[in-house]
Amino acid sequence: MNKAPWIFLGVLFMLSLSWWGMVYGPATQLGGLTPDNGDGTALKPRVGLAKQGEQVYRENGCYYCHTRTATGGKFGYELQLTQLGDDRALTAEVIGKDRMSGVINQAYVIKAHKAVADAQATLKAETDKPAAAEKNPETEEDKLKAIAAAQKAVGDAENHLSATQKFVKSNDLSEADHLIALGISGVTDTNLFSILELPADLNGSQKESLANAKVAITGGKEQWSEIEDLVRHLKNKAGAQFKLKPVAGDWPDMQNGVALRQSVSRDFLFDAHAMPGVMRIGPDLSNVGNRLMDDNAAYAHIYNAQSTGKSSHMPPYRYLFHRKEISEDEALSSAAITVVNNGEEQSVEPGYAVTPTVKAKALLAFLKSLRTDSALPEAPLVKQASASPSGTE
């Protein structure tokens, strides 16, 4: 019996099965997924001068003395309330009475005002119901019962409002505090704005404060194990909504202002050559784009670092600039690079007008593109830990 066809079919079947398991199956399951880009602003390919500047950076060996790897460290969580549950007593039980700030208590006062307004509206609706065309004792009795229940609801709501107001001294709260309280209360009734001495039509900044309202109830030093139960009870017991903000603790690169988050491999996704750096002799450049505010000062530092910082070990890169000899009384052009010496603005190199070449402009454009101010799923933005929760942010 010739077994060759069966062997061929067996091999073909195994190859088909392997292709399905390793190619077709995963493509079917994952093909429709879109990448998570964090806050949507990160990792855009460099174009123009910034793209050319990457090659200038590499040609001049900048990566030998500068890293682009902001290291991580320990961090805690700042727990931010964004919307409160309905029961003040439950919230106080979950987060603790010492965390019930004036803003949180004011939010419950706003909720109580809303409850009174709703109860009064119900009472008015029951009272204004038209009488039946034919008198029916049972219908009249039902209406009287409904009115009595609505009156009791109004009385209960007013009593609850009076009890809640005892926890707040409104005079101690600013307009910003009132806006935050309104935001975390979840109340959107503009008829109540007058209670907070707010206009019915809020301006742009007021609307922004209202939309971003949150109250921090931890200082950011707490580890997850310390707040895990608090988070669970806030959600399941108190019915509150919240956010967790990572906060840097023992994190030197954050504390020294080097970066806003940890560097990750995705930061080098669009680099022609990944250059994380060899040694950190000079400052880390992972977020240098956020620190370069003055082009003139940046060019002066590249031309001759000692002109802007006497202790700098960076060598001069004069060959990246044009130098034109000028007389003492000749004015410098607006494109010339200057430094301030003894309170007087002068050329970065006396006797010469120094202007950047295309390569210098490209290098600066590349440096400006190095930023870590966008959140990534694997590297969220972190903030500095405060000594204690501020109550508002």
Summary of the structure (lengths in Angstrom):
residues: 393
radius of gyration: 32.8
end to end distance: 83.4
largest distance: 109.5
contacts: 1086
relative contact order: 0.18
helix: 48%
strand: 10%
